[in-house]
Structure formats: C-alpha cells, structure tokens
Amino acid sequence: MPTLELVATDPAQVGPYRLLHRLGSGGMGVVYLGEAPGGELVAVKCLPHGVGGDVRSRLRREAAFLSAVDHPRVAAFVAADTHAGRPWIAMQYVAGPSLAQASVPLGPAQLRHLTEGLADALAALHRQGLTHRDVKPGNIILTHDGPVLVDLGIAVGGELTALTAVGMVVGTPEWMAPEQFTGQGSGPAVDLWGWASVATYAATGRAPFGTGAIEALAHRIRYEQPDLRGVPEWLRGAVLAALAKDHRARPAAVDLAAVDGIRRVGTRLAAVRSVPPAGPPVPPTLLAPPMPAPPMPAPARGPVPPPSGSPRGAVPPPRGPVAPQRDGRPRPAGPVAAPRPTSRPTSRPPKRRSLVRRLLRRLLLTAVLLAVLAGCAVAAYAWARQELSDVPWRQTFDELRRSVGG
C-alpha cells in the first residue's frame, strides 16, 4: 500500500504504537502505519481532537464489530482506545494497493479471485449479523492471497441502531444502493449491491451508474439500468441479480461465496431484471386537464366501399364450406357480387324521413284533386251532350232555309 510522510501536525505515537507513515486520510480522521513494541505492523485509525460522543460511539462500535469477526478476508481487530484525547483503533495491516489504486480492468484470474473473495468476506460479516454499508474499491485491499475488506466505520449490526438521523445519506454515492438514498438501507442486501458495483468496476474500469453530482447519481441508481458493457458473461448474470432495484430480489452473499456460486447464481437469476419503480409523483398543478372524448363518427350512408385492390362490389370469400345454389350447382370460387340491400336502411336521419312523408302527402292530395277535377269535367261533358241531343235540329234547319230563300 502506498505511504505518505508524516506532517508536522501528526503525532509521533498513538497508544503503544510508533507512527511511521500515513496510509490515507478522510472525513473520519487519518490512518497511519504504526509499529507495535514487538515489531508488528498495524494500521492505526486516529480521530481528530475534540470529536463528539457520537463519533466516539461509532469508533467503539467498529471495534466491537471487528473483534467479533475472525476471517482472513476481513482486516482483524488489534486494539482500541475510544476514551483518549484522540480516539484510535488499531487493525491488522494489510500490505497491498486498494482496488481504487490498482490498474483496472483486472485480468480474468484476478477478477475471479476478487469477486469470489469479496463475496466470502461479506458472507462472514453477514453470519455475524453485520452489514458493512460502504463496500467500494477504496475499502478493498488486493493481496497475493486475495482481497481483504477493511474499514467498518459505518457498519451496522442487527441488534444495534445506526448512528444516523432519519433520511441521512450514509455511504459513497457511486457505490450506494437505491434504498440508501432514502436513509432506509441498512440490511445485508446493501452489501450485495456494493459487491456488484465493485465487480463491474473491476471488470470495466467504471462504476455501473457513472459518476457526477449526488442528485444525478441518485436518479440514475434509483430509476435507470446499469452500464454492464465489458462485464464477462460468467459474471453478468450474478451482477444483474445483485443490482436489482428491489433489495428483496438480490441474492445472498453466502450463495455467491459457495463453490461455483457466482456462475450458479448467474444461471438461476440471469433473467431477473430490475424494474425501476414509478418515478416521483408529478405535482397536481403540472397535470394537464383530461382531454374530451372525440365525437363518434356519423354512420355511413349506403353500402360500405370495398377495400383498395378489390373489385368493385366484391366481398371476401366466405369461410368454411360453401353452400350450393338453388339449382344444385356449386357456387364459383373467388369474390362474388355483394347482395343488394333488401330493406331500406334503418339509420336514415329523422329529418329526411319526415321530409319524404310530407312530399308523399302532397302528391297524394294533388292526385285526389286531379281525380275530382277529371270527374267533374266528365260529368259536365255528359250533361251538355244530353241537352244538345234533345234540340230538333232538322226542323230548325228547314225553317232557317225557307226564311233565307223567301
């Protein structure tokens, strides 16, 4: 593991350990390489002066967790003093770079050792009722014998309560599970999400959901799918299963740590895909008013035109057996003429129907009137003819001729 020189503000000794170099620093203090009186090397995490009681309680809890775990894949607890002016905890010193300092992507053999060893370490923690909650490349030391998990600073046990306020985000955003962003993620499934994220990073050199502002990361992690390009097939199924949005769908660490467990979990759960939950609710003010239903189209008048490409007046051939004609001959195959409508369409509008009725009544009245007039004319003609036939035409003609001749 790379080391840094001590600075003027660093103590020369913490407890019984002489400090040699800096191994790293962070928000929780500085980690030093220390030497015990017998010559053993240890990693000493030293907190700043004047830290509050909650930070001391967290360090005390980390010491209790480390002392309860005895596994070669987890850095062992050595000693601690949480009541000193500068509280400290000494752990086993693991020589080697962290995964964050290593060159990635890892080779196939290294990747297999990392994923199997990390699953073994998480299974050991979970058997003790502990959850690491901050599985990331910086907390994994690579050694010749395999990976070693360090820093249980924000770990939580099943019988203890996390020292965080409700809704407080605990962890490193790039490697956090969806439920951690709501302050509700403290179960073992959180570590499985971290395992899958670290495996993706080791295989591809990038986090499955990228980097950026915490708001953008939280949205991608909670609602989008991971970028698994470059993850080998033997690992992809297990990674997909461990990156399920629903923590209840993720596999257990003990399943991954079993012999050939990653392949078997991947085979069993490769089809499982995380479904993003419904997005955040839209404020009522942004919802558009419901669109009115479109008006129903008026019924078509007359026969329906045939589809394009079909002969005019043709209908599709009937399905099933074709009935014979009246003369016993079979009906010809192919399209036949559409039958003419036998009755007047019942969908005629009421206005048109009343107009036809009015026209019929007027025609009937006109016909009756003409018939009456014709009858009157015939009667008048008969009467006039009868009257004229009664006049003595010949006598009158003879008298007229005599008067003219005389």
URBEL-V578029 format. One record per residue. N is the residue number from 1. RES is the residue in one letter. D_CENTER is the distance of its C-alpha to the mean C-alpha in whole Angstrom. Layout:
N_RES_D_CENTER + N_RES_D_CENTER
This chain:
1_M_42 + 2_P_43 + 3_T_46 + 4_L_47 + 5_E_50 + 6_L_51 + 7_V_51 + 8_A_54 + 9_T_52 + 10_D_51 + 11_P_53 + 12_A_55 + 13_Q_55 + 14_V_52 + 15_G_54 + 16_P_56 + 17_Y_54 + 18_R_55 + 19_L_52 + 20_L_52 + 21_H_49 + 22_R_46 + 23_L_43 + 24_G_40 + 25_S_40 + 26_G_37 + 27_G_36 + 28_M_38 + 29_G_41 + 30_V_42 + 31_V_43 + 32_Y_46 + 33_L_48 + 34_G_50 + 35_E_53 + 36_A_55 + 37_P_59 + 38_G_59 + 39_G_57 + 40_E_53 + 41_L_50 + 42_V_48 + 43_A_45 + 44_V_46 + 45_K_43 + 46_C_45 + 47_L_44 + 48_P_45 + 49_H_48 + 50_G_48 + 51_V_44 + 52_G_43 + 53_G_43 + 54_D_40 + 55_V_39 + 56_R_42 + 57_S_41 + 58_R_38 + 59_L_40 + 60_R_42 + 61_R_39 + 62_E_38 + 63_A_42 + 64_A_41 + 65_F_38 + 66_L_40 + 67_S_43 + 68_A_41 + 69_V_39 + 70_D_42 + 71_H_40 + 72_P_40 + 73_R_37 + 74_V_37 + 75_A_39 + 76_A_42 + 77_F_44 + 78_V_47 + 79_A_48 + 80_A_47 + 81_D_49 + 82_T_47 + 83_H_50 + 84_A_51 + 85_G_52 + 86_R_49 + 87_P_47 + 88_W_46 + 89_I_45 + 90_A_46 + 91_M_44 + 92_Q_44 + 93_Y_45 + 94_V_42 + 95_A_44 + 96_G_41 + 97_P_39 + 98_S_35 + 99_L_32 + 100_A_32 + 101_Q_35 + 102_A_35 + 103_S_34 + 104_V_31 + 105_P_30 + 106_L_32 + 107_G_34 + 108_P_33 + 109_A_35 + 110_Q_34 + 111_L_30 + 112_R_31 + 113_H_34 + 114_L_31 + 115_T_28 + 116_E_31 + 117_G_33 + 118_L_30 + 119_A_28 + 120_D_32 + 121_A_33 + 122_L_29 + 123_A_31 + 124_A_34 + 125_L_33 + 126_H_30 + 127_R_34 + 128_Q_35 + 129_G_33 + 130_L_32 + 131_T_28 + 132_H_29 + 133_R_26 + 134_D_27 + 135_V_26 + 136_K_26 + 137_P_29 + 138_G_31 + 139_N_32 + 140_I_32 + 141_I_36 + 142_L_37 + 143_T_40 + 144_H_42 + 145_D_41 + 146_G_37 + 147_P_35 + 148_V_36 + 149_L_34 + 150_V_35 + 151_D_35 + 152_L_34 + 153_G_34 + 154_I_31 + 155_A_31 + 156_V_31 + 157_G_33 + 158_G_32 + 159_E_35 + 160_L_35 + 161_T_33 + 162_A_31 + 163_L_33 + 164_T_31 + 165_A_30 + 166_V_27 + 167_G_24 + 168_M_26 + 169_V_24 + 170_V_26 + 171_G_25 + 172_T_25 + 173_P_21 + 174_E_21 + 175_W_21 + 176_M_19 + 177_A_17 + 178_P_14 + 179_E_16 + 180_Q_19 + 181_F_18 + 182_T_19 + 183_G_22 + 184_Q_21 + 185_G_21 + 186_S_24 + 187_G_24 + 188_P_24 + 189_A_21 + 190_V_21 + 191_D_23 + 192_L_21 + 193_W_19 + 194_G_22 + 195_W_23 + 196_A_20 + 197_S_20 + 198_V_24 + 199_A_24 + 200_T_22 + 201_Y_24 + 202_A_27 + 203_A_26 + 204_T_25 + 205_G_26 + 206_R_23 + 207_A_21 + 208_P_17 + 209_F_16 + 210_G_19 + 211_T_21 + 212_G_22 + 213_A_22 + 214_I_21 + 215_E_19 + 216_A_17 + 217_L_17 + 218_A_15 + 219_H_13 + 220_R_12 + 221_I_12 + 222_R_10 + 223_Y_7 + 224_E_8 + 225_Q_9 + 226_P_13 + 227_D_15 + 228_L_17 + 229_R_20 + 230_G_23 + 231_V_22 + 232_P_25 + 233_E_24 + 234_W_26 + 235_L_23 + 236_R_20 + 237_G_19 + 238_A_20 + 239_V_18 + 240_L_15 + 241_A_16 + 242_A_17 + 243_L_14 + 244_A_12 + 245_K_10 + 246_D_12 + 247_H_16 + 248_R_17 + 249_A_16 + 250_R_17 + 251_P_21 + 252_A_24 + 253_A_26 + 254_V_29 + 255_D_27 + 256_L_27 + 257_A_30 + 258_A_32 + 259_V_34 + 260_D_31 + 261_G_29 + 262_I_26 + 263_R_27 + 264_R_26 + 265_V_23 + 266_G_22 + 267_T_23 + 268_R_22 + 269_L_18 + 270_A_18 + 271_A_16 + 272_V_13 + 273_R_10 + 274_S_8 + 275_V_5 + 276_P_4 + 277_P_6 + 278_A_7 + 279_G_9 + 280_P_12 + 281_P_14 + 282_V_16 + 283_P_20 + 284_P_22 + 285_T_24 + 286_L_21 + 287_L_20 + 288_A_22 + 289_P_25 + 290_P_24 + 291_M_26 + 292_P_29 + 293_A_29 + 294_P_30 + 295_P_34 + 296_M_35 + 297_P_37 + 298_A_41 + 299_P_42 + 300_A_43 + 301_R_47 + 302_G_49 + 303_P_47 + 304_V_44 + 305_P_44 + 306_P_44 + 307_P_41 + 308_S_41 + 309_G_43 + 310_S_45 + 311_P_49 + 312_R_50 + 313_G_50 + 314_A_48 + 315_V_46 + 316_P_44 + 317_P_46 + 318_P_45 + 319_R_44 + 320_G_46 + 321_P_50 + 322_V_52 + 323_A_54 + 324_P_58 + 325_Q_60 + 326_R_63 + 327_D_65 + 328_G_63 + 329_R_62 + 330_P_58 + 331_R_56 + 332_P_56 + 333_A_52 + 334_G_50 + 335_P_49 + 336_V_52 + 337_A_53 + 338_A_51 + 339_P_53 + 340_R_54 + 341_P_53 + 342_T_56 + 343_S_55 + 344_R_55 + 345_P_51 + 346_T_50 + 347_S_48 + 348_R_51 + 349_P_50 + 350_P_53 + 351_K_54 + 352_R_55 + 353_R_57 + 354_S_59 + 355_L_60 + 356_V_61 + 357_R_63 + 358_R_65 + 359_L_66 + 360_L_67 + 361_R_69 + 362_R_71 + 363_L_72 + 364_L_73 + 365_L_75 + 366_T_77 + 367_A_78 + 368_V_80 + 369_L_81 + 370_L_82 + 371_A_84 + 372_V_86 + 373_L_87 + 374_A_88 + 375_G_90 + 376_C_92 + 377_A_93 + 378_V_94 + 379_A_96 + 380_A_98 + 381_Y_99 + 382_A_100 + 383_W_102 + 384_A_104 + 385_R_105 + 386_Q_107 + 387_E_108 + 388_L_109 + 389_S_111 + 390_D_113 + 391_V_115 + 392_P_119 + 393_W_118 + 394_R_121 + 395_Q_123 + 396_T_122 + 397_F_122 + 398_D_126 + 399_E_127 + 400_L_125 + 401_R_126 + 402_R_130 + 403_S_129 + 404_V_128 + 405_G_131 + 406_G_134
